Amino acid sequence: GTFKIWGKFRYTKMSGGNKAFHTYYYLPNVPYVMFFSNDEIAASRGFSLHGTYWHNSFGTPMSHGCINMRIEDAQILFYWTQPTVGDLKTIRAAPENPGTEIIIYGVAPKG
């Protein structure tokens, strides 16, 4: 689908899943996070492009809907895309600093 980056965070904590189903995860300081959404996939779903320090199995499904990237690649995209962060560590898209449109091929996970 076609999405827009609505927020960028230099580092953020990501957690979720369910301990009973062995899907729980807790990842502090996930780097270069670029959250995206559209009219069908709400921002509250928490999907993003981001750097990944906990595995090197890129190309293998390993997430709850995010796009895991090598940290150095996520860093390049973080500073190349909008909204422009400048000296800030966190920013949300605004009319004067809109988010970059991205196209992602595939199907969002259910839930």
C-alpha positions as CSV (number, residue, x, y, z in Angstrom):
1,G,0.0,0.0,0.0
2,T,0.9,3.7,-0.1
3,F,1.7,5.3,3.2
4,K,3.1,8.5,4.7
5,I,5.7,8.8,7.4
6,W,3.9,10.5,10.3
7,G,6.6,10.5,12.9
8,K,10.4,10.0,13.3
9,F,12.2,9.0,16.5
10,R,15.9,8.8,16.8
11,Y,15.5,6.1,19.4
12,T,12.3,4.5,20.9
13,K,11.3,1.5,23.0
14,M,9.2,-1.1,21.3
15,S,7.3,-3.8,23.1
16,G,4.2,-5.9,22.7
17,G,2.9,-9.4,22.0
18,N,1.8,-11.8,24.6
19,K,3.9,-13.8,27.1
20,A,1.4,-16.6,27.2
21,F,1.7,-17.1,23.4
22,H,5.5,-16.6,23.5
23,T,5.2,-13.6,21.2
24,Y,6.2,-11.0,23.8
25,Y,9.1,-8.7,22.9
26,Y,10.8,-5.8,24.7
27,L,13.3,-3.8,22.7
28,P,14.8,-0.6,24.2
29,N,16.5,2.0,22.1
30,V,15.3,0.9,18.7
31,P,17.2,3.3,16.4
32,Y,16.1,5.5,13.5
33,V,12.4,4.7,13.7
34,M,10.1,6.1,11.0
35,F,6.4,5.4,11.8
36,F,4.0,5.2,8.8
37,S,0.2,4.9,8.3
38,N,-2.6,5.6,5.8
39,D,-6.4,5.8,5.8
40,E,-6.6,2.0,6.2
41,I,-3.8,1.3,8.6
42,A,-4.0,3.5,11.6
43,A,-0.9,5.1,13.2
44,S,-1.9,3.3,16.4
45,R,-0.9,0.0,14.8
46,G,2.7,1.2,15.2
47,F,4.2,0.0,11.9
48,S,7.6,1.5,11.1
49,L,10.8,1.3,9.2
50,H,13.7,1.1,11.7
51,G,17.2,-0.1,12.5
52,T,17.6,-3.5,14.0
53,Y,20.3,-4.6,16.4
54,W,18.8,-7.9,17.6
55,H,19.1,-10.0,14.5
56,N,20.8,-10.2,11.0
57,S,18.1,-12.3,9.3
58,F,17.0,-9.7,6.9
59,G,14.6,-11.0,4.2
60,T,13.1,-13.5,6.7
61,P,9.7,-12.5,8.4
62,M,10.8,-11.6,11.9
63,S,8.5,-8.8,13.1
64,H,5.0,-7.8,14.1
65,G,4.6,-5.6,11.0
66,C,7.6,-3.4,11.0
67,I,10.3,-3.3,8.3
68,N,13.6,-4.2,10.0
69,M,16.7,-2.7,8.4
70,R,20.4,-2.7,9.0
71,I,21.1,0.3,11.3
72,E,23.3,2.0,8.8
73,D,20.6,1.8,6.1
74,A,17.9,3.0,8.5
75,Q,20.1,6.0,9.4
76,I,20.4,7.0,5.8
77,L,16.6,6.9,5.3
78,F,15.9,8.6,8.6
79,Y,17.8,11.7,7.5
80,W,16.8,11.5,3.8
81,T,13.0,11.3,4.3
82,Q,10.5,13.9,5.7
83,P,9.5,15.2,8.0
84,T,12.9,16.7,8.3
85,V,14.3,16.3,11.8
86,G,17.2,18.9,11.7
87,D,18.7,18.9,15.2
88,L,15.7,17.3,16.8
89,K,15.6,13.7,17.9
90,T,11.8,13.3,17.5
91,I,9.4,15.0,15.1
92,R,5.9,14.5,13.8
93,A,4.7,15.4,10.3
94,A,2.9,18.7,9.9
95,P,1.6,20.7,6.9
96,E,4.8,22.7,6.7
97,N,7.0,19.6,7.2
98,P,5.0,16.7,5.7
99,G,5.9,13.0,5.8
100,T,7.5,11.2,2.8
101,E,5.1,9.0,0.9
102,I,6.3,5.4,0.8
103,I,5.0,2.3,-1.1
104,I,5.2,-1.1,0.6
105,Y,4.4,-4.3,-1.2
106,G,2.8,-7.1,0.7
107,V,0.0,-7.6,3.2
108,A,-0.2,-6.1,6.7
109,P,-0.5,-8.8,9.5
110,K,-3.9,-9.3,11.1
111,G,-4.5,-8.0,14.6
